[in-house]
Amino acid sequence: MKKMLVVFLSAVLLLQGCSTNESEQKLVEWGEYSTSQEERLKKNGIDFKVEDDTIYIEEKDLNKAAACCS
C-alpha cells in the first residue's frame, strides 16, 4: 500500500512540474490594436489580449508574431 502511495504522489508531482501555468506567462506589448493585426494573430494561433487599444502577446510568442505579423 505504501508503494502505491509513493508511486501516486510521484506521478502527481511529476505532472504538476511539467505543466505550464497560464497565469505565469509574461505579457508584452505588441502594438496598437487594429482588426488586421487581430486577424493575423488569430490566423497564426497566437494568443493575445487587448487593453486600451493596445495588443499584448505572451513573451514566448514574440518570434512567432514577428515572423508573421510585422
C-alpha positions in Angstrom: 0.0 0.0 0.0 2.8 2.4 0.8 4.5 1.7 -2.5 1.3 2.6 -4.4 1.0 5.9 -2.4 4.6 6.8 -3.2 4.1 6.0 -6.9 0.9 8.0 -7.0 2.4 11.0 -5.3 5.5 10.9 -7.5 3.3 10.9 -10.6 1.2 13.8 -9.3 4.4 15.8 -8.6 5.9 15.0 -12.0 2.7 16.1 -13.8 2.5 19.2 -11.8 6.1 20.1 -12.6 5.6 19.6 -16.3 2.5 21.7 -16.6 2.6 25.3 -17.6 0.7 27.9 -15.6 -1.1 30.3 -17.9 -1.2 33.0 -15.3 2.7 32.9 -15.1 3.1 33.8 -18.8 4.5 37.3 -19.1 2.6 39.5 -21.5 4.5 42.1 -23.5 3.1 45.0 -25.6 2.9 44.1 -29.3 1.4 47.2 -30.8 -1.7 49.3 -31.4 -4.9 47.4 -31.9 -6.2 47.0 -35.5 -8.6 44.5 -37.0 -5.8 43.4 -39.4 -3.4 42.7 -36.6 -6.1 40.7 -34.8 -6.9 38.6 -37.8 -3.2 37.9 -38.4 -2.6 36.9 -34.8 -5.7 34.6 -34.8 -4.7 33.1 -38.2 -1.3 32.1 -36.8 -2.6 30.8 -33.5 -1.1 33.5 -31.3 -3.0 34.2 -28.1 -3.3 37.9 -27.3 -5.1 40.3 -25.0 -6.4 43.8 -25.9 -6.4 46.6 -23.3 -6.9 50.3 -24.0 -6.4 49.8 -27.8 -3.1 48.0 -27.2 -2.4 44.4 -28.1 -0.4 42.3 -25.6 1.0 38.9 -26.5 2.8 36.2 -24.4 6.6 36.7 -24.3 7.1 33.2 -25.7 5.3 34.1 -28.9 7.4 37.2 -29.8 9.4 35.5 -32.5 6.3 33.8 -34.0 4.5 37.1 -34.1 7.4 39.0 -35.6 7.7 36.4 -38.4 4.0 36.5 -39.3 2.6 39.9 -38.3 5.3 42.5 -38.8 
